Amino acid sequence: MKLLVALVIVPIGILVLFAVLNALMGPTDQVPTVDTRPVTTSTTTASPPATPPPAVPPAGPGGYVNDDYTVPAPDPNPPDLPMPSTWDDIDTYLNSNPLYAQTVPVPVRCDIDQLDLTKASKSQLKSHFDALTACLMRVWGPTLAGAGFQAVRPTVTIYAGTIQTACGKMEDQNALYCAGDQQVYYASNLPDIIPAKLRGARFVVDSVVAHEFGHAIQARTGILLSESYVQQDDSQSGNDAAANDVSRRTEMQADCLAGAFLQAVAQSTGLSASDEKAVGSLFYSIGDDVLTGDHTIDGDHGWGANRQSWVQAGLTTATVGTCNTYTVPAQNVR
């Protein structure tokens, strides 16, 4: 097995890894509504767990699954992320992760208000997104546990202007999951960059946070750090096209996981076909080609049509494996 030299980390090694990733990815990801590339402070190495058989959760009162799950409080001091120690581990985490064998739990109860997020105060936004992460945990907590991983409920920091995070400086009109502290950050003016006709649509802004939570799922299952090493290796080899390809696969997987979450809570939240269409339109609008007007761009997040397609895949999937973007043809993640 080929060992990953950078994975033998002592305190100064952590700083080196931060520096390498920051130099590779920049201090923040300025594409609207998406995340900073991952940075880790973990010193733990671990091989992926064996794949357990998928299980359909038993339904509780009202027909909802996972209703006996106790939603944990947001964790500002989470345990270290699982980290690959060999390239074989990276291959397993990305391509045959035990998470992919899990069944998407449907339906899951989600008690969340229908707040107008374009006019909400910071305190209202905080309450709303804390409730949303509770719903996200009810869907993904037992799912990750079934795959042999530990889910962590992130805190949500609402900010305005520029904020300094463990992943670098974050500008406004944005949202991210930062793997450096395993927390979510949301700019109160993010709706300003959403197309006007979509800003008031139900679940449009919530789907952005669900996408960021998708990165939290990737982080807690070894996917995010594995992708970081592949992207780093490609970039240092001068293969920017390959680095962009693996980045797009990670972003579109998070799109798909956001769609799977919406499918899980659709019954309890009254998610309609028009709501689903609005969410798909949002992800189309933040495609690399749509944002830049360059329909031949080789970007790191993906074309709008593909992003829309992966959200739809999540909305209709039965297993998390449908969201395995790492094994599909390159044109599916352009």
PyMOL commands that set and color helices and strands:
alter all, ss='L'
color gray80, all
select helices_A, chain A and resi 5-7+11-25+61-63+87-95+98-101+122-146+190-193+196-198+204-220+223-236+240-269+273-285+288-292+304-316+320-323+325-327+330-333
alter helices_A, ss='H'
color red, helices_A
select strands_A, chain A and resi 156-159+163-165+168-170+175-178+183-187
alter strands_A, ss='S'
color yellow, strands_A
deselect
rebuild
show_as cartoon
